[in-house]
């Protein structure tokens, strides 16, 4: 760029000197841009002789505008450095060696062997050493076939793809839900009395044998769901609608769990059924309200029957107790009639007089003090009944 301005300054000085000498001038009106070569205008074109300005090309050659992104040729014996395009075109990123712009090693060798060796070692460690959690078991396969089952801890295998290890959580309790209030269709089950009931229940299960769980069934979770539906239909078919809706749920849950475990053991699924929980057991939506009213009436009937049974039992036991007491008193009366008669009289009077207010007046010349105002006040207030007993002192 400095050389360009020096040339421009020399050219302008020469033109001014010619103008002072009276020589005809051939100035060009068009201005030159920073990308044009000196003498690239109309005056710089060769005319078979000398030109009015400096020329950077040979005679008879047409010069082209310079590209600022490409390196220029020699100018004053100096050459520019490589352009950005040439730098990025080079495989070494401009350094001529190494990998990805890295400098070569001290001995001049490439970094390729070191990088490949490191990646190989990392692959060996990553695919050969495995850490199995305390609640997990690892199933090792050799070329896709079952080899062994590894317990929790650190275990080693052949590198992949020779051997692979799949971890299975055997302590996790999985839950499969069948039927829901948000489902698009009802899960209707037929009862023993030919009624339909909408069932919604949960199955809680865990993995007992990892190798059977992974290799025996194609889709274990789907198999558990289908077996649960089959077992539930078989169990509900042994109960009436009232039992399914009411108090027969616990027995149904026990039967379903037993049936499911037996079927899955035949399939060798490696699954253990933990529990069955019935969330909903309602009649179909079309007759649900009517069934609820019938169920409420039946519950009220059972409540009344239970109250009647309790009352009958209480009265019967009381009568039996009184009968036994009378038999004992009769035996005593046969032995001592007068004493037994007086004792019965006293006990009867004690029971009667103990519940009412009493005024005792003895016959004779002495009249004891009686709190008449208090008695009248009680009688006016209706607080109790006053009994007057008149008799001789015994």
Secondary structure, 3 states (H helix, E strand, C coil): CHHHHHHHHHHHHHHHHHHHCCCCCCCCCCCCCCCCCCCCCHHHCCCCCCCCCCCCCCCCCCCCCCCCCCCCCCECCECCCCCHHHHHHCCCCCCCCCCCCCCCCCCCCCCHHHHHHHHHHHHHHHHHEEEECCCEEEEEEECCEEEEEECCEEEECCCCCCEEEEEEECCCCEEEEECCCCCCCCCEEECCCCCEEEEEEEEEEEECCHHHHHHCCCCHHHHHHHHHHHHHHHHHCCCCHHHHHCCCHHHHHHHHHHHHHHHHHHHCCCEEEEEEEEEEEEECHHHHHHHHHHHHHHHHHHHHHHHHHHHHHHHHHHHHHHHHHHHHHHHHHHHCHHHHHHHHHHHHHHHHHCCCEEEEEECCCCCCCCCHHHHHHHHHHCCCCEEEEEECCC
